[in-house]
Amino acid sequence: MSVDKPVVAIVGRPNVGKSTLFNRLLKKRKSIVHSEAGVTRDRIHDTVNWSGCQFILIDTGGYIPDDTDQINVAVKEQIGMAIEESDLLLFVVDGVETLTNIDHQVAEMIRKSGKNVILTVNKLDNEKLEIYLHDFYNLGLGKPYAISAMKGRRIGDYLDLILENLPREVLETDENPELLKLAIVGKPNAGKSSILNCLLGENKAIVTDIPGTTRDSIDTSIKYFGKTITLIDTAGLRKKSKVKDNIEYFSAVRSNIAISRSNISVLVIDGTEGFQKQDANICRAILNNKRGLLIVINKWDLVKKSTNTMKEYVDEMIYQSNTLKNYPVIFTSALTKKRVTQIMEKSQQIFENYQRKINTKELNDFFQKVIDRTPPPATYGKYIRIKYVSQVKSAPPLIVFFCNEPKLVTEEYKRFLENQFRSKYNFEGVPISIKFRKK
């Protein structure tokens, strides 16, 4: 079974530069940065790559109530959850301001936890500003490390320090590409844990009608026709506006991480509610992560049916998101266990498609006929000549077309080629990337 990437959380009171540091370590602008305290409210996490190692970085900005007198409580809740969930804490303080009561309270919580921490003194843009650096020893968290997230000062050495404080055996563990890792995701109370229990044949996850009961990702390995499959149960994903407490904040983070850890995700939908906008958003998150997708409509026993109910349900999903026409749907009931066995069978088929690679000669022979019949449209008077095509990788599949003018190929023509590819080969349930490169 694969080992999870270590989790590193950025913690500290508002407006010390946590989101700026998050963006700097990721080398991209993903977290919103603003001088107003508490502006970070998204479930923000991403994977940091450094020196051949990877770790998951979380920005714990989170929601802060309008009543600023409660800011202390909100920050303490955030820190408490971060301490519980993370392998390493980056405790950020403002290097050009006096330490506050909140800083000392956070430091006390970290000390009591015994968790590994790097005391990070931010906003020190030059050595002259480090004159009072020794004051931060008063926090009792060891040697303070001076950086400037805004200027990028000492960030390379800082990343090296982070790696030194993470388990080397975890950082260097390779994922097993041949192991099916199946994440069970969806909105709260859609029946994810019930589906998991049916697949396991025993109650390994708590099942209740209270939304959000499952707050941890629970990994269970099972054997399916002699093959090992890892099932990942997750907390529910819901709209950002409804993430009102820190427990749900971190549950959502873990759910998104579970998608990135899996290679196939099973999206469980409450059949009595219909396909909603948030379901479509979760589909988008799965496909943006280039993971295989199986859609399971649960509680189908509670839905009033007519002759074409299933077809109408699928048609409505495709109407809302045309991409879903390429992904299978199973209508089931965890209560009656009807069609539940099809979930493992279909997931295994999707995983086989996910790993499939088409022979280069066969691929060129096929696309040569397609391109001769329907060549790419000329753009700005320039003709696009496709000379060669190859599936350069699988899991997930990436098809690369080599041509003279790759930048002129339209998105419509790329979708046309993907549809042709799918019509010829069975890649049901799998996202396909089509790219053009200069030849």
C-alpha positions in Angstrom: 0.0 0.0 0.0 1.3 3.4 -0.9 2.4 5.9 1.8 0.7 9.3 1.9 2.7 12.5 1.2 3.5 14.3 4.5 1.3 17.3 5.3 2.8 20.7 6.2 0.5 23.4 7.6 1.2 27.1 7.7 -0.3 28.5 11.0 -0.3 31.8 12.8 -2.5 34.8 13.5 -4.0 36.8 10.7 -2.0 39.2 8.5 1.5 37.8 9.2 2.0 36.7 5.6 0.8 33.1 5.6 -0.9 33.2 2.2 2.1 35.0 0.7 4.4 32.3 2.0 2.0 29.6 0.7 2.2 31.2 -2.8 5.9 31.5 -2.6 6.5 27.9 -1.7 4.2 26.7 -4.5 5.7 29.2 -7.0 2.2 30.2 -8.1 -0.5 32.6 -7.0 -3.2 30.3 -5.7 -4.1 31.7 -2.3 -5.7 35.2 -2.1 -3.3 37.8 -0.5 -4.8 40.9 1.1 -3.9 43.2 3.9 -7.3 42.7 5.6 -7.1 40.1 8.3 -8.9 36.8 7.7 -9.3 37.2 3.9 -8.3 33.6 3.2 -11.5 31.6 3.3 -11.0 28.9 0.7 -10.0 25.3 1.3 -6.5 25.9 0.1 -3.9 23.1 -0.3 -1.5 22.0 -3.0 1.6 19.8 -3.5 5.1 21.3 -3.2 7.9 19.8 -5.3 11.4 20.4 -4.1 14.7 18.6 -4.6 12.9 15.5 -5.9 10.6 15.3 -2.9 6.9 16.2 -2.5 4.8 17.3 0.4 1.2 18.7 0.8 1.1 22.3 1.9 -2.0 23.7 3.6 -2.8 27.4 4.1 -4.9 27.5 7.3 -6.3 31.0 6.8 -9.9 29.8 7.1 -13.0 31.7 8.2 -12.8 34.4 10.8 -16.1 35.8 12.3 -17.1 39.4 11.8 -16.9 39.9 15.5 -13.2 40.6 15.8 -13.4 40.0 19.6 -13.7 36.3 18.7 -10.6 36.3 16.5 -8.6 34.6 19.3 -11.0 31.7 19.4 -11.1 31.3 15.6 -7.3 31.2 15.4 -7.0 28.7 18.3 -9.4 26.4 16.6 -7.5 26.6 13.3 -4.2 25.8 15.1 -5.7 23.0 17.0 -6.9 21.3 13.8 -3.6 21.9 12.1 -1.7 20.4 15.0 -3.8 17.3 14.8 -3.6 16.9 11.0 -0.1 17.8 10.1 3.3 16.2 10.2 5.1 19.6 10.4 3.9 23.1 11.4 5.3 26.4 9.9 4.5 28.9 12.7 4.6 32.3 11.0 5.0 35.5 13.0 5.4 39.1 11.9 9.1 40.1 12.1 8.5 43.8 12.1 5.8 43.9 14.8 5.8 43.2 18.5 4.6 39.7 19.5 1.0 39.6 20.4 -1.0 37.7 23.0 -2.3 35.4 20.2 1.2 34.6 19.1 2.1 33.5 22.6 -1.1 31.4 22.9 -0.4 29.7 19.6 3.2 29.0 20.7 1.8 27.5 23.9 -0.5 25.1 22.0 2.3 24.0 19.8 4.7 23.4 22.7 2.1 21.3 24.5 1.4 19.2 21.4 5.0 18.2 21.0 4.6 18.5 17.2 7.6 19.4 15.0 7.6 23.1 14.2 9.7 25.7 12.3 9.4 29.1 13.9 9.2 31.4 10.8 9.8 35.1 11.3 8.4 36.7 8.1 8.7 40.2 6.5 12.5 40.5 7.2 13.5 41.8 3.8 17.1 42.4 4.7 19.7 41.6 7.4 19.2 45.0 9.0 15.7 44.0 10.0 17.0 41.0 11.9 18.4 43.1 14.8 15.6 42.0 17.1 15.4 38.4 15.8 16.6 37.1 19.2 13.3 38.4 20.8 11.5 35.5 19.2 13.3 32.9 21.3 10.8 34.0 24.0 8.2 31.9 22.3 10.1 28.8 23.4 10.0 27.1 20.0 13.7 27.0 19.3 15.7 28.9 16.8 13.7 31.5 14.8 14.2 31.4 11.0 14.2 34.7 9.2 12.6 35.0 5.7 10.7 37.3 3.5 7.9 35.6 1.7 7.2 38.7 -0.3 10.8 39.1 -1.6 11.6 35.4 -1.7 14.5 35.9 0.7 16.1 32.6 2.0 13.2 30.6 0.6 15.4 27.9 -1.0 17.2 27.3 2.3 13.8 27.4 4.0 12.5 24.6 1.8 15.6 22.5 2.5 14.9 23.0 6.2 11.3 21.8 5.7 12.5 18.6 4.1 15.0 18.0 6.9 12.1 18.1 9.3 10.0 15.5 7.4 10.4 11.7 7.4 12.9 10.9 4.7 11.3 7.4 4.1 8.0 9.1 3.4 9.4 11.7 1.1 11.2 9.1 -1.0 8.4 6.5 -1.1 7.2 6.0 -4.7 3.5 5.4 -5.5 2.7 2.0 -6.9 1.2 2.8 -10.3 -0.3 -0.7 -10.6 -2.3 -0.4 -7.4 -5.9 0.8 -7.8 -6.6 3.5 -5.2 -10.3 4.3 -5.1 -11.5 7.5 -3.4 -15.2 7.6 -2.4 -16.2 11.3 -2.5 -19.3 13.4 -2.6 -21.5 15.9 -0.7 -22.2 15.2 3.0 -24.9 12.6 3.7 -24.9 11.2 0.2 -24.2 7.7 1.6 -20.5 7.4 1.0 -19.8 5.4 4.2 -22.8 3.2 3.6 -21.4 2.4 0.1 -18.0 1.7 1.6 -19.5 -0.7 4.2 -21.4 -2.6 1.4 -18.1 -2.9 -0.5 -16.3 -4.2 2.5 -19.1 -6.4 3.7 -18.7 -5.1 7.2 -19.0 -1.9 9.2 -15.6 -0.3 9.0 -16.9 3.3 8.8 -19.5 4.9 11.0 -22.9 5.2 9.3 -25.5 7.7 10.5 -27.9 10.2 9.0 -26.0 13.2 10.4 -24.1 14.9 7.6 -20.3 15.2 8.0 -20.0 12.2 10.4 -16.9 11.0 8.6 -14.2 13.5 9.4 -11.1 11.4 8.6 -10.1 9.7 5.4 -10.1 6.0 6.2 -8.0 3.7 4.0 -8.9 0.0 3.7 -7.1 -2.5 1.5 -9.2 -5.3 0.1 -8.7 -8.1 -2.4 -10.8 -8.2 -5.5 -10.2 -11.2 -7.8 -6.7 -11.5 -6.5 -5.9 -7.8 -6.9 -5.2 -5.4 -4.1 -7.5 -2.3 -4.0 -7.2 0.6 -1.6 -10.5 2.2 -0.7 -10.3 5.7 0.6 -13.4 7.0 2.4 -13.6 10.8 2.9 -15.5 13.5 4.6 -18.2 15.2 2.6 -17.5 18.1 0.2 -19.9 21.0 0.3 -20.2 24.6 -0.9 -17.5 26.9 0.4 -20.2 29.3 1.8 -21.4 26.5 4.1 -18.0 25.7 5.6 -18.7 27.2 8.9 -16.3 25.5 11.3 -12.7 24.4 11.3 -13.5 20.7 11.6 -15.3 20.9 8.2 -12.6 23.1 6.8 -10.0 20.4 7.4 -12.4 17.6 6.4 -12.8 19.4 3.0 -9.0 19.7 2.7 -8.6 15.9 3.3 -11.3 15.1 0.8 -9.5 17.1 -1.9 -6.3 15.5 -0.9 -8.0 12.0 -1.1 -8.9 12.8 -4.8 -5.3 13.7 -5.6 -4.1 10.5 -3.8 -6.4 8.3 -5.8 -6.3 7.2 -9.4 -10.0 6.5 -9.7 -12.7 8.5 -7.7 -16.2 7.3 -7.1 -18.6 10.3 -6.8 -21.6 9.3 -4.7 -24.7 11.4 -5.4 -27.9 11.5 -3.4 -30.4 10.3 -6.0 -33.3 12.0 -4.1 -31.7 15.4 -4.5 -30.8 15.1 -8.2 -27.5 16.2 -9.8 -26.7 19.6 -8.3 -24.2 22.3 -8.9 -21.9 21.1 -6.1 -21.9 17.6 -7.6 -20.8 19.1 -10.9 -18.0 21.0 -9.0 -16.7 17.8 -7.5 -16.7 16.2 -10.9 -14.6 19.1 -12.1 -12.2 18.7 -9.2 -11.7 15.0 -10.0 -11.2 15.6 -13.8 -8.9 18.6 -13.2 -6.8 16.2 -11.1 -6.8 13.9 -14.1 -8.4 11.0 -12.1 -10.7 8.4 -13.4 -14.4 9.0 -12.6 -17.3 6.7 -11.8 -20.6 8.3 -10.8 -22.8 6.4 -8.4 -26.4 7.5 -7.8 -27.2 6.3 -4.4 -30.6 6.0 -2.6 -32.2 5.0 -5.9 -34.8 2.9 -3.9 -36.3 6.2 -2.7 -36.7 7.8 -6.1 -40.1 7.7 -7.8 -39.6 6.1 -11.2 -41.1 5.8 -14.6 -40.0 4.0 -17.7 -37.2 6.4 -18.6 -36.2 7.7 -15.2 -32.5 6.6 -15.4 -32.1 7.9 -18.9 -33.6 11.2 -18.0 -31.4 11.5 -14.9 -28.2 10.9 -17.0 -29.5 13.3 -19.8 -29.9 16.0 -17.2 -26.3 15.5 -15.9 -24.9 15.6 -19.4 -27.0 18.7 -20.1 -25.4 20.4 -17.1 -21.9 19.1 -18.0 -21.4 17.7 -21.5 -18.1 16.1 -20.5 -19.9 13.5 -18.3 -21.1 11.7 -21.5 -17.7 9.9 -21.3 -18.1 8.6 -17.7 -20.2 5.7 -16.5 -23.2 6.0 -14.1 -24.4 3.3 -11.7 -27.8 3.6 -10.0 -27.7 1.8 -6.7 -28.9 1.7 -3.1 -26.6 1.0 -0.2 -29.7 0.1 1.8 -30.9 -2.7 -0.5 -27.4 -3.3 -1.9 -28.8 -3.4 -5.4 -26.1 -3.0 -8.1 -23.5 -2.3 -5.4 -21.3 -5.1 -6.7 -21.1 -3.3 -10.1 -19.1 -0.5 -8.4 -16.0 -2.6 -8.0 -16.4 -4.3 -11.4 -16.7 -0.9 -13.2 -14.0 0.7 -11.2 -11.6 -2.1 -12.2 -12.6 -1.6 -15.9 -11.9 2.2 -15.6 -8.5 1.5 -14.0 -7.6 -0.8 -16.9 -8.6 2.0 -19.3 -6.6 4.4 -17.2 -3.4 2.4 -17.7 -4.0 1.5 -21.3 -1.5 2.6 -23.9 -2.1 2.4 -27.7 0.7 1.3 -30.0 2.3 4.3 -31.8 2.0 2.8 -35.3 -1.6 1.8 -34.8 -2.3 5.3 -33.5 -0.7 7.0 -36.5 -2.6 4.8 -38.9 -5.9 5.7 -37.3 -5.3 9.4 -37.0 -3.9 9.7 -40.5 -7.3 8.7 -41.8 -9.1 11.0 -39.4 -6.9 14.0 -40.4 -7.1 13.3 -44.1 -10.9 13.3 -43.8 -11.1 16.3 -41.5 -7.9 18.4 -41.5 -7.4 21.2 -38.9 -8.8 24.5 -40.1 -6.3 27.1 -41.4 -5.7 30.0 -39.0 -4.5 33.4 -40.1 -3.9 32.0 -43.5 -1.5 29.3 -42.2 -2.1 25.6 -42.8 -1.5 23.2 -39.9 0.3 20.0 -40.9 0.2 17.2 -38.4 3.2 15.0 -38.9 3.2 12.5 -36.1 1.1 11.4 -33.1 2.1 9.4 -30.0 0.6 8.4 -26.7 3.5 9.6 -24.6 2.1 8.4 -21.2 -0.7 6.5 -19.6 -2.3 6.7 -16.1 -3.8 9.1 -17.2 -3.4 9.0 -21.0 -1.6 11.9 -22.8 -1.8 12.1 -26.6 0.7 14.4 -28.3 0.4 15.6 -31.9 3.5 17.0 -33.5 2.9 19.7 -36.1 4.2 22.9 -37.6 2.0 25.4 -35.8 0.9 24.0 -32.5 -0.3 27.3 -31.1 -2.8 27.7 -33.9 -4.7 24.5 -33.2 -8.2 25.4 -31.9 -9.8 23.9 -28.8 -12.7 22.8 -31.0 -10.3 20.7 -33.1 -8.7 19.2 -30.0 -12.1 18.1 -28.8 -12.8 16.7 -32.2 -9.7 14.6 -32.1 -10.5 13.4 -28.5 -14.0 12.3 -29.6 -12.5 10.4 -32.5 -10.0 8.8 -30.2 -12.7 7.8 -27.8 -14.9 6.4 -30.5 -12.1 4.1 -31.7 -10.7 3.0 -28.3 -12.3 2.2 -25.0 -11.3 4.9 -22.5 -14.6 5.1 -20.7 -14.3 6.8 -17.3 -10.9 8.3 -18.0 -9.9 11.9 -18.7 -7.7 12.3 -21.8 -5.2 15.1 -22.4 -4.6 16.2 -26.0 -1.5 18.4 -26.6 0.2 19.8 -29.7 4.0 20.3 -29.9 6.3 21.7 -32.5 7.9 19.3 -34.9 
